[in-house]
């Protein structure tokens, strides 16, 4: 019996007498349909969101971020009649009369957000207790998909989807984003840069920025730049905390130098900033500061990287990536610094080596090492 037939049967039972168990089974079957569609279309759950809920005890509401998945679900529900279709919202009607509304959330660009805090956490549920899955820094653009109380469901430029607290973002227009991107001319290169209200004053801090944050620079005075932040606040930052904008070209020396600045920064699951990194978050941030966008996770970084001429770590070029696996699945990544050495985040950002005679030798990682790969900038 297919899911569509089972859904119809459940709905007939529901109409004869509403039963919470039956309704829960109905929702479960719809979720199974969505899971099946995701698998068929090979949609990564990190880049897709869906929720299924009951409304008024008789209708079903489905919010889904992928139009491809939504359309496949509709195809599998052959015995349901399409009652209305306005592209973003499709209403299906069962023979029993039960209504199913499929909403494609985020289909319109009417909810653009910009991060207004130094770092904002992206979680897997709309709660501070939710798992930290990634982070964004001040000025980064987020696409709002929907809102639930004080939480926005957002999609990041790397396609990751998660929940962000409303107080850490602000609504912006596409024109606002373009204007800001055209105006920035400096980037924070220190792990943390304090923003002061007055040049040369250590007592008037108004905020703090992390590595990779873009700012608009003004005049320099007493060793301080006047700066404008993405939320339009103005202040002063120590000039040595600021560097040039990313060049967009892989420079091994700069990559290693940037990673070296993070030595000692604590490991943080889901962390992508100088306040805390996980392994792939470190690699993503280092390359992003060079103007090269990488996926969020180590398995995806492996997929977009290129095979190199060297399969052995000892011969790997500085700036290439070392990948490690567990039971054939990539689960760790590090930045090669040459002759088998690397910088990675595990416990904290630190140096290691795959060469047994090296004082930094890491036996566990040496045994799980699987590949050397490179990043080609365009």
Secondary structure, DSSP 8 states (H G I E B T S, - for coil): --HHHHHHHHHHHHHHS--HHHHHHHHHHHHHHHHHHHHHHT--GGG--EEEEEETTTEEEEEES-HHHHHHHHHH-TTSEEEEE-SSEEEEE-TT--EEEEEETT-SS--EEEE-SSEEEEESSSSTTS-EEEEEETT-EEEEEEEETTEEEEEETT--EEEEEGGGEEEE-HHHHHHHHHH--EEE-SSEEEEESSTT-SS-EEEEEETT-EEEEEEEETTEEEEE-TTS-EEEEEGGGEE----SS--HHHHHHHHHHTTT-BB-TT-EETTEE-HHHHHHHHHHTTT----SSHHHHHHHSEE-S--SGGG--TT-EEEEEETTEEEEEEEEEETTEEEEESSBEEEEES-TTSTTB-HHHHHHEEEEEE----
